[in-house]
Amino acid sequence: METIKEGDFILIRFKDKRYLKKVEKDKNFSYKGGVLRYKDLIGKPFGIIIGDLQIFKPTLEEIILYGIKRETQIIYPKDSFFIAKKLNLSEGKKILEFGTGSGATTMVFSSCVGATGKVYTFEKEERIFKTARKNLEKFGFLYNVVMFNEEFGPLEVSKIEFDAAFVDVREPYPFVEKIHKVLKPSAPVGFLLPTANQVVELLKSLKPYFGDIEVLEILTRYYKVNPERFRPEDTMVAHTAYLLFAKKLSI
Ligand SMILES: C[S@@+](CC[C@H](N)C(=O)[O-])C[C@H]1O[C@@H](n2cnc3c(N)ncnc32)[C@H](O)[C@@H]1O
């Protein structure tokens, strides 16, 4: 059975809050109900209750929501998990990403394409690039990610035939033609756009390169889990972003 070791990340659930922490034997986690000594966890299995706390092994969703340093707006798992499968990502695929940002979406792609696939990701800002690199390294996602601190690929990237591409930058329009050149025939591309104006502009730019175009957004409503009073949470995030998907036309 896998047990908790020094250096592991854990997800602590206390009432309705979640914390992602690293187990360091000389350190403690202080909360309103008391103090948890990390050394008391070492050798115990994940998924245990200690006083008011529940201790779990963090999932990818929790690493993104509670673990990474956010240098930019990130794409939340409710969107990025959908994006990854909409782009048909699986073991062995090669994906091209523009706008690494904090690396949150890069992690999702990395987890999908596995050891035989690769994520090629571009970030133009050096400070942001460095943070993304640290985030990916910290949680073990750097092994299949090739990072570039620039706007568009050097020659080695333009020779690759990609299975999919994804763009999360403010001005995605110039990428349309460039991405078209390096995608396999019929391969999917996805864009995340915060405003409807950008969607309209992008729709115009996609012709004649991409077809089978879809625009959507994902609304997620959580529920209170009290079985005596089961009902939706009072508040929800109404809008995160528009997602646009299309497929390469062989023109
Ligand atoms: C919203 S963030 C991306 C967030 C990322 N998807 C995540 O989930 O962590 C957009 C990023 O695109 C970068 N960017 C903007 N224009 C770019 C370009 N032309 N080439 C590469 N990166 C660009 C910005 O510096 C910024 O870090």
The ligand as a Gaussian input file, in Angstrom:
#p B3LYP/6-31G(d) Opt

LIG

0 1
 C       -4.074000      33.804000     -20.002000
 S       -2.406000      33.365000     -20.121000
 C       -2.421000      31.634000     -20.467000
 C       -2.826000      30.819000     -19.283000
 C       -2.626000      29.328000     -19.457000
 N       -3.508000      28.799000     -20.489000
 C       -2.862000      28.590000     -18.150000
 O       -3.876000      27.869000     -18.041000
 O       -2.041000      28.717000     -17.222000
 C       -1.915000      34.025000     -21.666000
 C       -0.417000      33.994000     -21.858000
 O       -0.128000      34.168000     -23.234000
 C        1.102000      34.882000     -23.321000
 N        1.154000      35.405000     -24.686000
 C        0.450000      36.450000     -25.214000
 N        0.744000      36.615000     -26.508000
 C        1.664000      35.652000     -26.827000
 C        2.353000      35.301000     -28.028000
 N        2.156000      35.976000     -29.130000
 N        3.196000      34.249000     -27.988000
 C        3.398000      33.547000     -26.837000
 N        2.773000      33.844000     -25.670000
 C        1.916000      34.879000     -25.671000
 C        0.981000      35.917000     -22.225000
 O        2.241000      36.421000     -21.850000
 C        0.300000      35.111000     -21.123000
 O        1.232000      34.553000     -20.250000

